[in-house]
Structures are given as C-alpha cells and as structure tokens.
Amino acid sequence: MVREKLEELNVPFEDVVVPDIRMFRKQVFEVSGQYYVPVIKDGDLVLSETRDILAYLDDRYRVGGSGPKAAEKFAARAQSQSATLGDDDEHPSCRLS
C-alpha cells in the first residue's frame, strides 16, 4: 500500500527489501527502533504505522497538501531511533550504502 501511494504521488523512493524473519531486519531496527514494516524515513521523520504513513504522504506530497510542514504535524507519531539493539540481535546487520 505504501509503495502504491508513493507511485501514485510520483514521489521518488528507495525500496529496501528486508528479510521475512523480524529479528534479521537490522536496517529496520536501526531506523525505527522496532522490527515491523512498513517503515518510511523522510528526512528526520520516521513513521512505522501504515495509516500514519499513508496520511503523511497525502499531506506532504499531494497537490494542496501541507508540503514540508507535514513533518511537523506528524512528529508526534514518529518513531525515535534506537541507539542499541535488543538481546536477540546477534546476527550481522545488513547496511544501507
């Protein structure tokens, strides 16, 4: 749904494929502090709930939306980055270049 919304709004994005097994989703954890997808990072804003992501994309990128000010409106729903991994994170990370 998120990819479809990004395409509908003609927003360029990097589609990152992550493992099916949650504990192997290192780059997801590094960005959002949790292992669930979808996650979107737009500048400093990180959202991980599908409804929040879709609402943000509409508000940020649709014609007549809030534009860059949308990030301020959605900041309360944002995920904070975690500096540490959990106890089950003994597997090597996949890194984004």
Secondary structure by P-SEA (a helix, b strand, c coil): caaaaaaaabbbbbbbbbbcccccaaaaaacccccccccccccccccccaaaaaaaaaacccccccccccccccccccccccccccccccccccccc
